[in-house]
Amino acid sequence: MDLYTTLQEKINDLDVAVKELRRTATEYAEAYKNYRVLLARKMLELKADGFATTLAGDVARGDIDIAEAKKIEIIKEAIYKANQESINATKLQIKILENQISREIGL
């Protein structure tokens, strides 16, 4: 049956998406860690140079390397969340196909 083939394809797609989510979650975590470490180092450097604690954070975030690390973190987070949504959409498609198959069998 065509519905069974489509269902199997969606299940395979889901398996691939879950594996991809693992990869993108790791990349997101690594980008977040990198940003936080760079930010902390820069803030310590600025504080050692005499910047006020309240000002050091804003100045550090304006540093080109820190801003680039934050941009990468935001991109990785967006990709991770998009993968989560893709998984949810695939689950919904699977549920719809299962319902269609159930209705056909019930006929």
Short mmCIF file of the C-alpha atoms (twelve columns), coordinates in Angstrom:
data_MODEL
# 
_entry.id   MODEL 
# 
loop_
_atom_site.group_PDB 
_atom_site.id 
_atom_site.type_symbol 
_atom_site.label_atom_id 
_atom_site.label_alt_id 
_atom_site.label_comp_id 
_atom_site.label_asym_id 
_atom_site.label_seq_id 
_atom_site.Cartn_x 
_atom_site.Cartn_y 
_atom_site.Cartn_z 
_atom_site.pdbx_PDB_model_num 
ATOM 1   C CA . MET A 1   0.000   0.000  0.000  1 
ATOM 2   C CA . ASP A 2   1.132   3.531  -0.740 1 
ATOM 3   C CA . LEU A 3   0.329   4.783  2.774  1 
ATOM 4   C CA . TYR A 4   2.544   2.127  4.326  1 
ATOM 5   C CA . THR A 5   5.461   3.155  2.119  1 
ATOM 6   C CA . THR A 6   4.950   6.807  3.007  1 
ATOM 7   C CA . LEU A 7   4.721   5.912  6.688  1 
ATOM 8   C CA . GLN A 8   7.959   3.959  6.542  1 
ATOM 9   C CA . GLU A 9   9.678   6.868  4.777  1 
ATOM 10  C CA . LYS A 10  8.500   9.252  7.509  1 
ATOM 11  C CA . ILE A 11  9.745   6.902  10.228 1 
ATOM 12  C CA . ASN A 12  13.124  6.785  8.493  1 
ATOM 13  C CA . ASP A 13  13.093  10.594 8.201  1 
ATOM 14  C CA . LEU A 14  12.397  10.813 11.923 1 
ATOM 15  C CA . ASP A 15  15.329  8.542  12.718 1 
ATOM 16  C CA . VAL A 16  17.640  10.698 10.611 1 
ATOM 17  C CA . ALA A 17  16.304  13.899 12.195 1 
ATOM 18  C CA . VAL A 18  16.881  12.586 15.726 1 
ATOM 19  C CA . LYS A 19  20.482  11.716 14.851 1 
ATOM 20  C CA . GLU A 20  20.888  15.177 13.331 1 
ATOM 21  C CA . LEU A 21  19.446  16.725 16.497 1 
ATOM 22  C CA . ARG A 22  22.149  15.026 18.548 1 
ATOM 23  C CA . ARG A 23  24.798  16.566 16.318 1 
ATOM 24  C CA . THR A 24  23.297  20.045 16.305 1 
ATOM 25  C CA . ALA A 25  22.732  19.947 20.075 1 
ATOM 26  C CA . THR A 26  26.417  19.208 20.551 1 
ATOM 27  C CA . GLU A 27  27.385  22.024 18.193 1 
ATOM 28  C CA . TYR A 28  25.069  24.425 20.004 1 
ATOM 29  C CA . ALA A 29  26.489  23.463 23.394 1 
ATOM 30  C CA . GLU A 30  30.037  23.899 22.102 1 
ATOM 31  C CA . ALA A 31  29.226  27.330 20.637 1 
ATOM 32  C CA . TYR A 32  27.593  28.395 23.906 1 
ATOM 33  C CA . LYS A 33  30.611  27.218 25.910 1 
ATOM 34  C CA . ASN A 34  33.000  29.030 23.574 1 
ATOM 35  C CA . TYR A 35  31.052  32.283 23.862 1 
ATOM 36  C CA . ARG A 36  30.859  32.113 27.651 1 
ATOM 37  C CA . VAL A 37  34.576  31.340 28.041 1 
ATOM 38  C CA . LEU A 38  35.606  34.164 25.689 1 
ATOM 39  C CA . LEU A 39  33.251  36.577 27.439 1 
ATOM 40  C CA . ALA A 40  34.521  35.637 30.897 1 
ATOM 41  C CA . ARG A 41  38.154  36.004 29.835 1 
ATOM 42  C CA . LYS A 42  37.495  39.395 28.272 1 
ATOM 43  C CA . MET A 43  35.599  40.598 31.344 1 
ATOM 44  C CA . LEU A 44  38.461  39.529 33.622 1 
ATOM 45  C CA . GLU A 45  40.898  41.320 31.349 1 
ATOM 46  C CA . LEU A 46  38.804  44.484 31.403 1 
ATOM 47  C CA . LYS A 47  38.376  44.357 35.175 1 
ATOM 48  C CA . ALA A 48  42.155  43.953 35.556 1 
ATOM 49  C CA . ASP A 49  42.543  47.056 33.380 1 
ATOM 50  C CA . GLY A 50  40.362  49.007 35.808 1 
ATOM 51  C CA . PHE A 51  36.939  48.892 34.156 1 
ATOM 52  C CA . ALA A 52  34.002  48.915 36.542 1 
ATOM 53  C CA . THR A 53  32.301  45.526 36.898 1 
ATOM 54  C CA . THR A 54  29.004  46.884 35.574 1 
ATOM 55  C CA . LEU A 55  30.698  48.419 32.529 1 
ATOM 56  C CA . ALA A 56  33.023  45.495 31.750 1 
ATOM 57  C CA . GLY A 57  30.190  43.252 30.556 1 
ATOM 58  C CA . ASP A 58  28.905  45.769 28.024 1 
ATOM 59  C CA . VAL A 59  32.384  46.596 26.757 1 
ATOM 60  C CA . ALA A 60  33.296  42.913 26.501 1 
ATOM 61  C CA . ARG A 61  30.175  42.120 24.479 1 
ATOM 62  C CA . GLY A 62  31.173  44.843 22.031 1 
ATOM 63  C CA . ASP A 63  34.487  43.157 21.295 1 
ATOM 64  C CA . ILE A 64  34.510  41.790 17.728 1 
ATOM 65  C CA . ASP A 65  35.624  38.286 18.774 1 
ATOM 66  C CA . ILE A 66  33.000  38.076 21.526 1 
ATOM 67  C CA . ALA A 67  30.279  39.369 19.205 1 
ATOM 68  C CA . GLU A 68  31.267  36.813 16.564 1 
ATOM 69  C CA . ALA A 69  31.163  34.003 19.124 1 
ATOM 70  C CA . LYS A 70  27.693  35.169 20.204 1 
ATOM 71  C CA . LYS A 71  26.531  35.268 16.571 1 
ATOM 72  C CA . ILE A 72  27.723  31.700 16.053 1 
ATOM 73  C CA . GLU A 73  25.961  30.616 19.245 1 
ATOM 74  C CA . ILE A 74  22.693  32.207 18.088 1 
ATOM 75  C CA . ILE A 75  22.960  30.519 14.689 1 
ATOM 76  C CA . LYS A 76  23.649  27.118 16.253 1 
ATOM 77  C CA . GLU A 77  20.717  27.575 18.630 1 
ATOM 78  C CA . ALA A 78  18.403  28.458 15.736 1 
ATOM 79  C CA . ILE A 79  19.487  25.362 13.803 1 
ATOM 80  C CA . TYR A 80  18.986  23.195 16.888 1 
ATOM 81  C CA . LYS A 81  15.482  24.578 17.456 1 
ATOM 82  C CA . ALA A 82  14.620  24.196 13.771 1 
ATOM 83  C CA . ASN A 83  15.633  20.539 13.997 1 
ATOM 84  C CA . GLN A 84  13.350  20.107 17.004 1 
ATOM 85  C CA . GLU A 85  10.463  21.594 15.030 1 
ATOM 86  C CA . SER A 86  11.257  19.329 12.096 1 
ATOM 87  C CA . ILE A 87  11.063  16.323 14.395 1 
ATOM 88  C CA . ASN A 88  7.717   17.492 15.771 1 
ATOM 89  C CA . ALA A 89  6.355   18.028 12.257 1 
ATOM 90  C CA . THR A 90  7.501   14.557 11.194 1 
ATOM 91  C CA . LYS A 91  5.862   13.021 14.279 1 
ATOM 92  C CA . LEU A 92  2.620   14.752 13.351 1 
ATOM 93  C CA . GLN A 93  2.848   13.467 9.781  1 
ATOM 94  C CA . ILE A 94  3.409   9.940  11.116 1 
ATOM 95  C CA . LYS A 95  0.370   10.227 13.378 1 
ATOM 96  C CA . ILE A 96  -1.776  11.432 10.464 1 
ATOM 97  C CA . LEU A 97  -0.608  8.546  8.283  1 
ATOM 98  C CA . GLU A 98  -1.298  6.053  11.066 1 
ATOM 99  C CA . ASN A 99  -4.819  7.436  11.412 1 
ATOM 100 C CA . GLN A 100 -5.377  7.196  7.662  1 
ATOM 101 C CA . ILE A 101 -4.165  3.603  7.659  1 
ATOM 102 C CA . SER A 102 -6.438  2.778  10.602 1 
ATOM 103 C CA . ARG A 103 -9.439  4.236  8.781  1 
ATOM 104 C CA . GLU A 104 -8.651  2.246  5.637  1 
ATOM 105 C CA . ILE A 105 -8.349  -0.981 7.592  1 
ATOM 106 C CA . GLY A 106 -11.604 -0.192 9.389  1 
ATOM 107 C CA . LEU A 107 -13.448 0.107  6.048  1 
# 
